[in-house]
Amino acid sequence: MIRNERILVFIPMYNCERQISRVLARFGSDACALFEEVLVVDNRSTDASLKVAADALRSLEGPRRTLIQNCENYSLGGSHKVAFDYALEHGFDAVVVLHGDDQADINDIVARLHKGEHSNVECLLGARFMRKSVLEGYSALRTVGNVVFNVLFSMASLRYLPDLGSGLNLFRTSFLRSRFYLRFPDALLFPYFLTLQMVVAKASYRFFPITWRESDQRSNVQLTRHAVRLCAILTRYVIDKGNLLGEDHHPNKRYRSEKIESFG
């Protein structure tokens, strides 16, 4: 059921001036009626993302719309921390993560929410590499690399993990309440730590297939370096997952942001 649930949509954005308006244009009346607020978190973009996002949010009807900007570049993980704190501090029941680069479609998860597939799980996770998923313009090399690591992490965790971190997920704030995520790295590896924490904490979860597209997006992932880092995380997880997830990578760091505009 979705009645009376307060759901926040968090959209991390960094240099997405060409994509962010398309992301928000996909919010049809069905999606707008479902969510209480859309929160766009800009991570110090150096292009016109802020202006484009403000214009697109202004024309969106239905939910409250808020545009904020991080006081520093906190990378993808830091933007998650800002949004998760926001969701907890404003009493939301759940937060949907939708990347601002227009690779995922909000309507993939809207359909799942209307079916109530999130009602008995703490995490509802979009997966790019399971049956019925659709990849558009995604390279064969990156597909194979992702599948290999998905299998390795599934074997290490003894859990089915068809995607270690796509750009479309839902997390209940009950899962986030202890703010464990503040310990994790700010870098692009943050979603992987989040997935492993879900497994270690024995949180309830469900994966669902999504459509994932690449057209004019520019990836921030350097494949070789990323693969090396994933191997290091996997090794540490196998040897001592408690220390891996319990280590505080940013002690006493504050994640601050400022409101740019709000609508509705």
Secondary structure as UniProt FT lines:
FT   TURN            3..4
FT   STRAND          7..13
FT   TURN            17..19
FT   HELIX           20..25
FT   HELIX           29..34
FT   STRAND          37..42
FT   HELIX           49..59
FT   STRAND          64..70
FT   HELIX           75..89
FT   TURN            90..91
FT   STRAND          94..98
FT   TURN            100..101
FT   HELIX           106..114
FT   TURN            115..120
FT   STRAND          123..127
FT   TURN            131..132
FT   STRAND          134..136
FT   HELIX           140..157
FT   STRAND          168..172
FT   HELIX           173..176
FT   TURN            177..178
FT   HELIX           180..183
FT   TURN            188..189
FT   HELIX           190..200
FT   TURN            201..202
FT   STRAND          205..209
FT   STRAND          211..213
FT   HELIX           223..246
FT   TURN            251..252
FT   STRAND          257..263
//
